[in-house]
Amino acid sequence: MPSDAEDPVTQQILISGVAGFIGFHLAKRLLAANMQVVGIDNLNDYYDPALKRARLAQLQQLDGDFVFHQMDLADAPALSKLFAHNAFDRVVHLAAQAGVRYSLQNPQAYVQSNLVGFANLLEAVRQAQTPHLLFASSSSVYGLNTHTPFAEAQRTDAPISLYAATKKSNEVMAFTYSHLFDLPMTGLRFFTVYGPWGRPDMAYWRFTEKILRGEPIPVFNEGQLARDFTYIDDIVEGIVGLLDHIPDKVAAPQSQAQAPYVLYNLGHHQPVALLTFIQTLARLLGRPPQLQMLPMQPGDVLTTHADITAIQQRIGWQAQTSLESGLAAFVAWYQDYFDV
């Protein structure tokens, strides 16, 4: 056995939103790599907290150094105390109030979680001088941009939902802290993540429920929509690959402001038509879909399509999982989890 002096240094990584979809999968991946993982989550009831607790139970049953704290990022004193008692090598911020349509119904939830909570986290990172913060953004920031594929250098100052506006705000807030305090930060623009242990509010989950119940599926914009569906394992590998790639200090476009700050798209780079997605899912479930054609929903976009040149050049990442394989994995998990 090697001596302690020969053991590799284990990083301590904080994951906010660890009981969420992406946070759970990332924690599993890091624990398998012998990282120390501290996870925080407020376990709110935006969707059934039982699913979040089931994810946590999975993590707590794994071999590995995992500690969970139930905590709301809007609680600044609790967050400061957490940072005071730990020396995080990396922070991966995935906690957020998600959902485009829900932001039309409950805007205050987005203000508290995505703006107040993120401001508190930035301040905690500043005080601790954390070596690298990676934070979740969204393809929603591209709004109704007509040039595809979406590239990080495109303008994103015309969001069409409050959710998207909060994610754009996060990018701007992070740049400011990075510039003022020389804090390395990496923003991750995720494109329609799906897979096992996913979120019940996501379209593919709702489609699955309705197909199995024989209920009509609401298909917005008469099905003339496309999404850059990206499998969860690919997303996790992208995050892991970026953990130790500290961004260089660069100038913002058309500005003298410099910061060790970068944004990356994480998407499959292959948009799929909504009707194709539904048909593939229905075939895997062995049930015919019933379609209810509806007009466009407020806050929705026609197409998402990720230009992944930047992350390919940085770490050689690209999504590996086909839609067929990814949906098959989700269907198998769903049928097992709900015993259907």
Helices and strands as residue ranges (DSSP letters): G 4-6, E 12-16, H 21-32, E 36-41, H 49-61, E 65-70, H 76-84, E 90-93, H 102-105, H 107-110, I 111-116, H 117-128, E 133-138, G 139-142, H 162-181, E 185-190, E 193-194, H 203-213, E 216-219, G 220-223, E 226-227, E 230-231, H 232-242, E 249-251, E 258-266, E 272-273, H 274-285, E 290-293, H 309-315, H 323-337
